[in-house]
Amino acid sequence: YVTASPTPYDRVISYFNGSTNRFSGERLITPLIGGAFLGGQTLNTETYNAGLGWSHTVEYQNVVNAALLFSASNINSREDTTIIDSTPAFVQSDSRLNDYRERYYIAALNHTVATGDFTWRYGIEGGLMRTETDQTYIDWLVPGSTVNASASQTSGLARAYVDVLHEITPDIRAEYALFGTLISGGGTDVQRLDPRAGIAWSFADGQSLRAGFMRDGLDTTVPTLSPIGIVNLQPNQTSTDESGYTDTLAVRWDAEWTPDFFTAVEFQHQEAKKLQIEVPLTAVAYTTGEGRIDRASVSANYLIGHGFGLSSTVAYADTKDT
C-alpha cells in the first residue's frame, strides 16, 4: 500500500494484495479381491484486492471518506477417477472440472460526524458484481461424451446505511444501525432492510458486557467504509448467496484481571437463509435453505513482556441444517 497526506486535512491511500493457493493429491486403493481405484484432485485458488481511498477532515469530529474498490477471485478444481477390475479392465475413467470466477467493482462514500452524545456514520456503496461458472465432465472411455455447462451473471449492487453511536452514560454505550440493500440483474431481484442494535456496559474497572443483534446480507469480499459490527461485536463469518442473509445474536464478557492478563467469553447464535458452505477441494459450494449455528468460546491472553505474549482459545460449535 501507499499513503500520502497532500494537505493537513486530506489523506490518500492506495493498496493492492493478492494470494495464490495450490493443492494436488492422489490416492490409490487396491482391494484384496483384485482391481484398483485411483483418484486425483487439484484445487487452485487466486484472490486479488485493490483500492484507492480518500479522507477529508471538514472539522473536529467531522470527516468525509470516499473509495474505489475492486476484488477478484478465481477457483479451479479437477477430480480424476479411474477404476480397474481384476481382469484387469477399465470400469470407469472420467474427469470433472469446475471453474468459478467472481469480480466486484464498488464505489463508496461515507460521512462521520459527532453531535453531543451521538456519533453519526452514514453512507452509500454501489457497483457491479459478475460471476462466471464453467463445469465439464469427460468420460475417457466413451469418445465424444464430453459435457459442458456454463453460466454467467451480472448484477447491480447498492447499499445505504445509517449508524448511530449513543453514549448514554460514561459506562453505558448503545449503537443502532439500519442497512438498506438492493441487488438487481442476472435473474436476482432483492430489496431488504437489515437492522442492527447493541449495548455495552462497563460495570466495573476492567470488566465489560456487550450484547447485540446483527443482520448481514451478501458478503462482497470487498473492503467497506461501513461499520462491520455493533458495539465492537463482529458476527462469525458466514457466506450466503445474493438473496440470503444471516441473523446473529451475540453476547460477550471481556475482563482485564491484571495489566498483563485478559479473558473473554463469547456466545453467538446465528440463523442463516440461503447459506453457502465451501466443499473442500472443489470450486462448487453447497447451498442450504436454512441453517443454525451456535458457537461458544473462551479466550485468554497473557502479556509476557518484551513484545511476547501467550494466547489461547477454546471453542464449541453446534450446527444444524434446517
N, C-alpha and C positions, 0 to 999 in steps of 0.2 A: 504494500500500500504506500501511497504518497500523500502527505498532508501539507497544507500551506495556510498562512494567515495573511492575506493581502492587505487587510486593514485591521485595526484593533477590534472591530465589531464583526468581522467575517472570518469563517473557517471553511476550507475546501478540502475534501478527501476523495481520492480515487483508489480503487482496490481491484485486485484480481487474485483468485485462488483456484486451484484445480487438484483433483486427485484421481488416481487410476488404481484399480484393484483387479488382479487376475488370479483365477483359480482353475486348476485342472486336476483330474483324478481318474483312476481306473481301478476296476475290481474284477477279479476272476474267481468263479466258483466252479468247482469240479465235484459233483456228487459221486457217491460210491457206485451208483447204478450205471455210470458212464455219462458221457456228454459233458458239456461245459456251458457256463454262462459268462459272457464278457460284456462289461458295461463301462462306458466312459462318459465323463461330464466335464464341461468347461463353462466358466462364467467370467465375463469381462464387464466391469463397471467403470464408467467415466463420469465425473461431475465437475462442472465449471461454474464459477460465480464471478460477476464483475459489476462494478457500480461507480457512480460519480455523485457525490453529495455536497451540499452547500448549507451552511448555517449562518444566520444573521441575528445578532442581538439588537433588538429595537431599543430596549432599555432594560433596567434591572427586572429580572423575572418575567421577561417578555421576549421570546425567541421564536424565529421562523426557520423551518427546515424544509429542504427540497432534495429530491434524489431521483436519479435514473438507474434502474436496476435490471440485471439480466441474469438468468440462470439456465443451464443446460445439463441434461443427464442422458446418458446412453447406456443401455443394459443389453448385453447379448449373451444368450445361453445356447448350449448344444448338448444333446443327450444321444449317445450312440448305444445300441443294444444288439448283441449277437448271441444267438443260442444255437448250439450244436448238439445233436443227439448222439447216441452210442454207435451209430452206423459206421463212420461218422457222416453226418449230412447236415446242411444248414436248415434249421427250422424257422429261424427268424433273423433278419438282419435289416435294421432300419435306423433312421436318424430323425430327431425332432429339433428344429432350430427356431428360436424365438428372438425377436429384435424389437426393443422398445426405445423410443426417443421422445424426449419431452423438452419444450422450450417455453420460457416465460419472459415477457417484455413488460416491465412495470414502471410507471411514473408515480411519484408520491409527493404530497405536500402536507406539512404539519405546522401547527401553531401551539405554543405553550405559553400560558400567561397566568400569573397569580393575582388574586383579588381577595384580600383579607385572609380568612381561614380556608379558602378554596383555591386549588390549582387546577386550571382547565387545560386539557390536552385534546385537541380535535384536529381532524384532517380528512383527506381523501386519497385513495390509491386506485389506480386503474391501469389496464393494459390488455395484453393478449396472451393466451395460453394455446399452444399447439402440441398435440400428441400424435405419434405415428406408431403403428404396430404391424409387424410382419411375422407370420407363422408359416413354417414349411415342414411338411412331412415327406420323407423319402423312404420307400421300400426298395432296398437294393436288390431283392430277389425278383422283383417284377419291373421290367424295363418300362419306362414311361408312366410310372404310377405316382410321380411327384405331385403333391397337392400343396397349393399356395393360398394363403388368405391374408389380405392386407386391409388396414383401416386407418383413417386419419381424421382428426377433428380439430377445429379451430374455434375457440370460444373467447368472448369478451368478458373481462372481469372488472368489477368496480366495487369499492368498499368505502363507506364513510363511517366515521366513528366520533363519539364524544366520550371523554373520560374525565371524571372529577375526583380529585383527592380532597378529602374533607378532614381537617384537623379539629375534631370535636373538643378535645381537651389535650393538654400536653401528653397524656398517657393513652389516649384513645384516638385512633385514626380510622376513617372509613373511606372506601373507594367505590364509585358507581360508574358503570360504563354501558354503552349501547352501541353495537356494531350493526350496520346495515350492509347486506351483501347482495350483489346482483351478478349472476352468471347467465350469459345468453349466447346461443350459437352452437353449431355442431350437434344439434339434437338435444341440447341441455337448456332448460329454462328454469332458473332458480331465483326467487326473491325471498330473503329471510332476514329477520331481526334476531341478533344474538345478544342477550343480556349478560351482564356480569355484576357481581356485588360482593363486597368483602369488608371485614372489620378486623382491626388489630388492636390488642390491649397489652400494654406493658404493665403488668400487675405488681412487679417487684423489680428491684435492681438486678439487671441481667436476665430477667425472665419475661417472656412474652408469649402470647397466644394469638394465633391468626386463624380465621375461617373464611371461606369464600366459595362462591358458585361461579362457574365459568362455562359458557357455551362457545365452542370453537368449530368453525367450518373447515373449508378447504385449506390445506397447508400447501402454499405455493413453493416452499423450499427457498424462497427469495427473502433476504433480509427486509425488515419492515421498519417504518418510523412509528408505527402504532404500538401501544402498550401490549406486551405479550403475556401478562398475568394480571393478578389482582392482589393488592396489598403485599406485593413481593412473593406471592404464591404462583407457581407455574404448574400447569397440568402435565401429567406424564404423557410423553409423546405417543400419539396415535395417528393413523392415516385413514382417511375416508375418501370416497370418490367425490365428484363435483357436487352432488346433491346431498351428501351426508354431513353429519356433524357429531360432535361428542360433548355430552354434558358431564361436567366434573364438579364434585363436591369434595373440598379439601379442608383438612384441619391440621395445624402444625403447632408444636410447642418447642420453642428454642430456649436454651438455658446456658448461661455463662457461669459455671461454678467457681472458677478461678480465672485469673487473667490468661492462663495457659490451657484451660480445659473447657471444651464446649460440647454440648449434646443437642440432638434434635430428634423429635418423634413426630412422624407424619403418617396420616391415613388419607387415601384418596379412593372415592367411589366414582366410577365412570360408566355411563351408559352411552353406547355408540350406535349410530344409524349408518348403514352402508359402510361398515368397517372393512378396510383393506389390510390384509396380512401378507407380508412377503413370504413366498415359498422358497426355502433355501435352495440355492444353486440353480434358480430359474429366473427368467425375466417376467414371469407371469405372477400376478398377485391373486390371492384368494379373497373373494368378497362375500361377506355375510350380511344379511339384512339387519340384524340387531345383535349386539354383544354387550356383556357386562364384564368389567374389570375392577377388582378390589385389590388394593395394594397397601400394605403397612410396612414401614421401615423405621429403623433406629440407627442413628449415626452418632459417632463420637470422634472428636478431633482433639489432638494434644500437640501443643507447640513445644518442641524440644529446645529450640533456640538456634542461633547462627544460621537461619534460613532453612532449618529442617523441622519436620513435623510428622505426626502419625495420624492416619485417618482410617476409619473402619465403618462399614455399613452392613447391616443385616436386614434383609427384606423378605417378605412373604407375599405372594400374589395368588389370587384365586380368580379364574376366568370362566365364563360360560357363554356358549353360542346359543342365543335365544331365538 
